[in-house]
Amino acid sequence: MRQRTSYPKPFKTQVVQECLQPGASVASVAMSHGINANVVRKWLPLFWRAYG
Protein backbone atom coordinates (compact mmCIF):
# COMPACT_ATOMS: atom_id res chain seq x y z
CA MET A 1 0.00 0.00 0.00
CA ARG A 2 1.33 3.44 -0.93
CA GLN A 3 1.97 6.06 1.68
CA ARG A 4 0.30 9.45 1.22
CA THR A 5 2.50 12.16 -0.19
CA SER A 6 2.70 15.39 1.76
CA TYR A 7 3.27 18.52 -0.30
CA PRO A 8 4.78 21.73 1.12
CA LYS A 9 2.53 24.80 1.31
CA PRO A 10 4.59 26.87 -1.17
CA PHE A 11 4.18 24.08 -3.75
CA LYS A 12 0.41 23.91 -3.16
CA THR A 13 0.13 27.68 -3.50
CA GLN A 14 2.10 27.63 -6.76
CA VAL A 15 -0.07 24.88 -8.24
CA VAL A 16 -3.32 26.61 -7.24
CA GLN A 17 -2.12 29.92 -8.69
CA GLU A 18 -1.30 28.16 -11.95
CA CYS A 19 -4.86 26.77 -12.00
CA LEU A 20 -6.27 30.28 -11.64
CA GLN A 21 -4.51 31.54 -14.77
CA PRO A 22 -6.79 32.20 -17.77
CA GLY A 23 -7.04 29.15 -20.00
CA ALA A 24 -5.51 26.77 -17.45
CA SER A 25 -7.38 23.69 -16.29
CA VAL A 26 -6.94 21.87 -13.02
CA ALA A 27 -6.31 18.63 -14.89
CA SER A 28 -3.59 20.03 -17.13
CA VAL A 29 -1.78 21.78 -14.27
CA ALA A 30 -1.97 18.65 -12.11
CA MET A 31 -0.61 16.47 -14.92
CA SER A 32 2.26 18.87 -15.55
CA HIS A 33 3.28 18.44 -11.90
CA GLY A 34 2.69 14.69 -11.86
CA ILE A 35 -0.13 14.74 -9.32
CA ASN A 36 -3.78 13.72 -9.42
CA ALA A 37 -6.30 16.43 -10.35
CA ASN A 38 -8.54 15.46 -7.42
CA VAL A 39 -5.75 16.39 -5.02
CA VAL A 40 -5.48 19.85 -6.56
CA ARG A 41 -9.27 20.29 -6.47
CA LYS A 42 -9.16 19.70 -2.71
CA TRP A 43 -6.52 22.43 -2.36
CA LEU A 44 -8.67 25.09 -4.06
CA PRO A 45 -11.13 25.65 -1.17
CA LEU A 46 -8.24 25.63 1.32
CA PHE A 47 -6.52 28.31 -0.74
CA TRP A 48 -9.66 30.48 -0.85
CA ARG A 49 -10.14 30.21 2.92
CA ALA A 50 -6.53 31.10 3.63
CA TYR A 51 -6.14 33.93 1.12
CA GLY A 52 -9.75 35.05 0.71
CYANA upper distance limits for C-alpha pairs under 8 A (distance plus 0.5 A):
  7 TYR  CA     11 PHE  CA      7.10
  7 TYR  CA     12 LYS  CA      7.23
  8 PRO  CA     12 LYS  CA      6.99
  9 LYS  CA     13 THR  CA      6.60
 10 PRO  CA     14 GLN  CA      6.66
 11 PHE  CA     15 VAL  CA      6.73
 12 LYS  CA     16 VAL  CA      6.66
 12 LYS  CA     40 VAL  CA      8.42
 12 LYS  CA     43 TRP  CA      7.63
 13 THR  CA     17 GLN  CA      6.58
 13 THR  CA     47 PHE  CA      7.73
 14 GLN  CA     18 GLU  CA      6.73
 15 VAL  CA     19 CYS  CA      6.87
 15 VAL  CA     29 VAL  CA      7.49
 15 VAL  CA     30 ALA  CA      8.08
 15 VAL  CA     40 VAL  CA      8.08
 16 VAL  CA     20 LEU  CA      6.94
 16 VAL  CA     40 VAL  CA      7.63
 16 VAL  CA     43 TRP  CA      7.67
 16 VAL  CA     44 LEU  CA      6.90
 16 VAL  CA     47 PHE  CA      7.94
 17 GLN  CA     21 GLN  CA      7.24
 18 GLU  CA     24 ALA  CA      7.56
 18 GLU  CA     29 VAL  CA      7.31
 19 CYS  CA     24 ALA  CA      6.00
 19 CYS  CA     25 SER  CA      6.35
 19 CYS  CA     26 VAL  CA      5.92
 19 CYS  CA     29 VAL  CA      6.79
 20 LEU  CA     24 ALA  CA      7.33
 24 ALA  CA     28 SER  CA      7.51
 24 ALA  CA     29 VAL  CA      7.50
 25 SER  CA     29 VAL  CA      6.75
 26 VAL  CA     30 ALA  CA      6.48
 26 VAL  CA     37 ALA  CA      6.59
 26 VAL  CA     40 VAL  CA      7.42
 26 VAL  CA     41 ARG  CA      7.63
 27 ALA  CA     31 MET  CA      6.60
 27 ALA  CA     36 ASN  CA      8.27
 27 ALA  CA     37 ALA  CA      5.54
 28 SER  CA     32 SER  CA      6.67
 29 VAL  CA     33 HIS  CA      7.01
 30 ALA  CA     34 GLY  CA      6.62
 30 ALA  CA     35 ILE  CA      5.65
 30 ALA  CA     36 ASN  CA      6.40
 30 ALA  CA     37 ALA  CA      5.68
 30 ALA  CA     40 VAL  CA      7.18
 31 MET  CA     35 ILE  CA      6.38
 31 MET  CA     36 ASN  CA      7.42
 31 MET  CA     37 ALA  CA      7.80
 35 ILE  CA     39 VAL  CA      7.76
 35 ILE  CA     40 VAL  CA      8.39
 36 ASN  CA     40 VAL  CA      7.47
 37 ALA  CA     41 ARG  CA      6.72
 38 ASN  CA     42 LYS  CA      6.86
 39 VAL  CA     43 TRP  CA      7.14
 40 VAL  CA     44 LEU  CA      7.12
 41 ARG  CA     45 PRO  CA      8.27
 42 LYS  CA     46 LEU  CA      7.73
 43 TRP  CA     47 PHE  CA      6.60
 44 LEU  CA     48 TRP  CA      6.85
 45 PRO  CA     49 ARG  CA      6.71
 46 LEU  CA     50 ALA  CA      6.68
 47 PHE  CA     51 TYR  CA      6.44
 47 PHE  CA     52 GLY  CA      8.11
 48 TRP  CA     52 GLY  CA      5.33
